[in-house]
Amino acid sequence: MKTLLESFRGYLKEIKNRYEFVVFVRMEDDLNLYADLFEKIRAIPGVTIVKTAEKQQDVSPTQKAAVLNIKCIAGDTGIISYGMFLRNKLSKLKDEEGDKVLGVRFLTPPEDIS
């Protein structure tokens, strides 16, 4: 059994270029953050985990905002180009009814969690 486990470990490799972004997202009030938006963010290539530390807040009668922690694998493109790609994809997200993300801002530099 021990030999089998040691052989299996040879196939495993530690993934490099893993980063965590802290992102402020402003969206239309009717956009469902936890169902629609999280699902669409997880569908972005490279994104592995999406979570929020606190509840979304109303910022006006028609808008709400949330701070998201997004963990991802940057790949071979590098963190700067992946960050631009992620911001571009996040800013274009909308749900089936047409409610959309209005603004995206990175609150901190991406943290290397490799």
For each residue, the residues with C-beta under 8 A, 3 or more apart:
1: 4 5
2: 5 6
3: 6 7
4: 1 7 8
5: 1 2 8 9
6: 2 3 9 10
7: 3 4 10 11
8: 4 5 11 12
9: 5 6 12
10: 6 7
11: 7 8
12: 8 9
13:
14: 114
15: 18 73 114
16: 114
17: 73 74 75 76 79 114
18: 15 48 71 72 73 74 112 113 114
19: 71 72 73 74 79 82 110 111 112 113
20: 69 70 71 72 110 111 113
21: 69 70 71 72 83 86 106 108 110
22: 67 68 69 106 107 108
23: 67 68 69 70 90 104 105 106 107
24: 65 66 67 68 103 104 105 106 107
25: 37 65 66 67 68 90 101 103 104
26: 59 63 64 65 101 102 103 104
27: 31 33 37 63 64 65 66 99 100 101 102
28: 31 62 63 64 99 100 102
29: 58 61 62 63 64 99
30: 97 99
31: 27 28 36 37 64 94 95 99 100 101
32: 35 36 37 95
33: 27 36 37 38 52 56 64 66
34: 37 38
35: 32 38 39
36: 31 32 33 39 40 95 96
37: 25 27 31 32 33 34 40 41 93 95 101
38: 33 34 35 41 42 50
39: 35 36 42 43
40: 36 37 43 44 93 95
41: 37 38 44 47 50 68 70 90 93
42: 38 39 47 50
43: 39 40 47
44: 40 41 47 72 86 89 90
45:
46: 72 73 74 75 82 85 86
47: 41 42 43 44 50 70 71 72 86
48: 18 71 72 73
49: 69 70 71
50: 38 41 42 47 68 69 70 71
51: 68 69
52: 33 55 56 66 67 68 69
53: 67 69
54: 66 67
55: 52 66
56: 33 52 64 65 66
57: 64 65 66
58: 29 61 63 64
59: 26 63 64 65
60: 63
61: 29 58
62: 28 29
63: 26 27 28 29 58 59 60 102
64: 26 27 28 29 31 33 56 57 58 59
65: 24 25 26 27 56 57 59
66: 24 25 27 33 52 54 55 56 57
67: 22 23 24 25 52 53 54 107
68: 22 23 24 25 41 50 51 52
69: 20 21 22 23 49 50 51 52 53
70: 20 21 23 41 47 49 50 86
71: 18 19 20 21 47 48 49 50 113
72: 18 19 20 21 44 46 47 48 82 86
73: 15 17 18 19 46 48
74: 17 18 19 46 77 78 79 82
75: 17 46 82
76: 17
77: 74 81 82 85
78: 74 81 82
79: 17 19 74 82 83 110
80: 83 84
81: 77 78 84 85
82: 19 46 72 74 75 77 78 79 85 86
83: 21 79 80 86 87 106 110
84: 80 81 87 88
85: 46 77 81 82 88 89
86: 21 44 46 47 70 72 82 83 89 90
87: 83 84 90 91 104 106
88: 84 85 91 92
89: 44 85 86 92 93
90: 23 25 41 44 86 87 93 101 104
91: 87 88 101 103 104
92: 88 89 100 101
93: 37 40 41 89 90 100 101
94: 31 98 99 100 101
95: 31 32 36 37 40 98 99 100
96: 36
97: 30
98: 94 95
99: 27 28 29 30 31 94 95
100: 27 28 31 92 93 94 95
101: 25 26 27 31 37 90 91 92 93 94 104
102: 26 27 28 63
103: 24 25 26 91
104: 23 24 25 26 87 90 91 101
105: 23 24
106: 21 22 23 24 83 87 109 110
107: 22 23 24 67
108: 21 22 111
109: 106
110: 19 20 21 79 83 106
111: 19 20 108
112: 18 19
113: 18 19 20 71
114: 14 15 16 17 18
